[in-house]
Amino acid sequence: MSRQTRNIFIMFIILLTFTFTMFPGCKGSDTREKVDDTVEELAGKKQVDRMKEMQKDIGDITERESERMDDLDETVSEEDE
């Protein structure tokens, strides 16, 4: 193997090593999460998610109150008999 070919091969290995060590940590970094969080906030996604959660909670509360009223009506009906 000639000296020039060997040097190119070594540079290629070094380049691959740097490439593999630089990119694996980028996806889960704190900075990436903060950027995603900020983008979601600016786009209004968080507001929509909060609104959906509130609607779900209101639906659950309404259902529980309806069940309580039904139970109360049954109790009053039994007392009248």
Backbone hydrogen bonds, N-H to C=O, Kabsch-Sander energy under -0.5 kcal/mol:
donor,donor_aa,acceptor,acceptor_aa,energy
6,R,2,S,-2.3
7,N,3,R,-2.2
8,I,4,Q,-2.2
9,F,5,T,-2.4
10,I,6,R,-2.4
11,M,7,N,-2.5
12,F,8,I,-2.3
13,I,9,F,-2.1
14,I,10,I,-2.4
15,L,11,M,-2.5
16,L,12,F,-2.4
17,T,13,I,-2.3
18,F,14,I,-2.4
19,T,15,L,-2.4
20,F,16,L,-2.6
21,T,17,T,-1.7
22,M,18,F,-1.6
23,F,19,T,-1.5
26,C,23,F,-1.2
27,K,23,F,-0.5
29,S,26,C,-0.8
33,E,29,S,-1.8
34,K,30,D,-2.4
35,V,31,T,-2.4
36,D,32,R,-2.6
37,D,33,E,-2.5
38,T,34,K,-2.4
39,V,35,V,-2.5
40,E,36,D,-2.4
41,E,37,D,-2.1
42,L,38,T,-2.7
43,A,39,V,-2.3
44,G,40,E,-0.8
44,G,41,E,-0.6
45,K,40,E,-1.5
46,K,40,E,-1.0
48,V,44,G,-2.0
49,D,45,K,-2.6
50,R,46,K,-2.6
51,M,47,Q,-2.5
52,K,48,V,-2.5
53,E,49,D,-2.2
54,M,50,R,-2.5
55,Q,51,M,-2.5
56,K,52,K,-2.2
57,D,53,E,-2.5
58,I,54,M,-2.8
59,G,55,Q,-2.4
60,D,56,K,-2.3
61,I,57,D,-2.5
62,T,58,I,-2.7
63,E,59,G,-2.3
64,R,60,D,-2.3
65,E,61,I,-2.5
66,S,62,T,-2.3
67,E,63,E,-2.2
68,R,64,R,-2.3
69,M,65,E,-2.4
70,D,66,S,-2.4
71,D,67,E,-2.5
72,L,68,R,-2.5
73,D,69,M,-2.7
74,E,70,D,-2.3
75,T,71,D,-2.2
76,V,72,L,-2.4
77,S,73,D,-2.4
78,E,74,E,-2.2
79,E,75,T,-1.8
80,D,76,V,-1.6
81,E,77,S,-1.0
